């Protein structure tokens, strides 16, 4: 496929032409799958990651700069997706301490009604503090901590970059922590 044919195919795919999208995936599938397979060395993981890569490629086609090689752009997305995969895998391995979770559940049942009431009051204070935040910070806090969405999911939902999302989450947490520390939101 020459550059002009590829450019036309990308244009049609951008216009949500499903045949063009399928053809685009088919053209680059082997390259992406091979690249991912070298990084993860597991066929099931590589297949899942490759599907994820093409999902991102199709959703971000408008961001593609035709001054660069399309294959390089796709493989960059693949590289970042593999990095995300390993980060997630690492976090999952850290979170597998079952006894710690059991202690947490046991402690929840061991709380007295007074302690539960205090927790409820703290919850109300936190909610009140969140409500006093700027609307952008409220959205970030809601998506990250109440809906438990990943940074990537938040970025996609808000239409901003992953890096920008990380910064916003960090700032929102910092502002919220300051509010909670200073108790500026205490009931009148």
Buried (B, 14 or more C-beta within 10 A) or exposed (E): EEEEEBEEBBEBBBEEBEEBBEBBBEBBBEBBBEBBBEBBEEEEBBBBBBBBBBEBBBEEBEEBEEEEEBEEBBBEBBBBBBEBBEEEEEEEEEEEEEEEEEEEEEEEEEEEEEEEEEEEEEEEBBEEBBEBBEEEBBBBBBBBBEEEBBBBBBBBEBEEEBEEBEEBBEBBBEBBEEBBEEEEBEEE
